[in-house]
């Protein structure tokens, strides 16, 4: 136990220790956090559907009809009809031949990458991809070429070097800690030129970008040129679980070889029912997507007006850069004292020296709440001696 205690002590010394904060009630625009009413600016419940009455009712109805759990892997005890229904709806939503449900976005990314690439092949991964993609690359046992963030020239060089070993380009559509969007048109062109597959993780694009909230791929007009779309049910769709969309053959391959699918219990029926209802609401109320975009623009403008840089964010994810992990935590706590919960993100989630507040907007935030939040963050930053110049320097890439 001495080693465990020492490791915990080192995490505290370096400003990287984490603890769970208690929220009572649903994840709405405001929550009761550790007993205090605060504005929530760090949830991925982007469209506010996790607590929507129709979504909650659908979850309850699915529990009554199908039970609380799925019992086993779908290859062991059979595939429930509610899973098949959601897969059909998701394939139609993404404009794909077929879809397959996974237990989480992490499992989906690990399953896709480790199935589609193997020994002797090369996977090309953006340096700011989500940890689940990074772990999928490791588990694939393929060689991984990590290209500089959104740098298609660096990627093109790596593809030329790999030659016929190039197998898969994989990227976040919307990058989860920076809020910028991958250069998908260029990636699709490189994939075509070098004869490799292209996979895009739409975890933070679904419900936020593109026509009908179909994500960054649809926004770029590339639905017919991306081989694999990975999405989550646990963010804008307000439920839990994930999906992969692609050709019928791709889905059949995943059913047979993707270990996270084969060896995991299927998503529980209440989560599937909730996701079905959320998809229906997204179709019926496309204005939710536009409201989310407006709110994101409102917060970005408010932060900028108060001297805070937000980098290349074009979406509902807005970073306020700090740099040092301890100072990021201090800014988080000082902002929380003002009634705004904006989580500090530190290594290993982000690279060393790039700790930040990661702000996430919801469609049901009010404009005045976002203005108040920007003022609270700017005031706290000023009290801690964090200048806009320092924020901009942290955002600037190294030479």
ZISUL-V860429 format. One record per helix or strand of 3 or more residues. SS is the DSSP state (A for helix, B for strand). FROM is the first residue (numbers start at 1). LEN is the number of residues. Records with the same first field share a line. If there is no record, write none. Layout:
SS->FROM-LEN  FROM-LEN
This chain:
A->2-12  53-14  74-4  81-14  105-12  131-10  152-14  184-11  211-3  216-4  248-10  259-4  269-16  287-19  325-13  367-17  388-8
B->30-4  36-5  98-5  122-5  143-5  166-7  197-5  228-5  242-5  317-7  355-6
